C-alpha cells in the first residue's frame, strides 16, 4: 500500500510540474500528457511496479506524440 501512495504522489507532482510548461507546442503537450497518463495507468495495472510505470509512460508518450487534434 505504501508503494501505491508513493507512485500516486510522484504522478501528481509530475502532473503539477507539467502544468507550468505553458510555452510548449501542442505536440509537446500531447506527449507529456500521454506520458503522465501512461505512467499512471502502468503503475495501477502493475501494482506500482517501476518497470510498469516507466513502460506505461514510454508507451503513453509515443501515443501522445502521434495524436494530432487538427486532423479531420
Residue pairs with C-beta under 8 A, 6 or more apart in sequence:
3 47
3 48
4 43
4 47
4 48
6 48
7 43
7 48
7 53
8 43
11 36
11 39
11 40
11 43
14 36
14 39
15 36
18 32
18 33
18 36
21 28
21 29
21 32
24 32
26 69
27 65
27 68
30 64
30 65
30 67
30 69
31 61
31 64
31 65
32 61
32 64
33 64
34 60
34 61
34 62
34 63
34 64
34 65
34 67
35 57
35 58
35 60
35 61
35 64
36 57
36 60
37 60
37 64
38 56
38 57
38 58
38 59
38 60
38 61
38 63
38 64
39 53
39 54
39 56
39 57
39 60
40 56
41 56
41 60
42 49
42 52
42 53
42 54
42 55
42 56
42 57
42 59
42 60
43 49
43 52
43 53
43 56
45 52
45 56
46 52
46 53
46 56
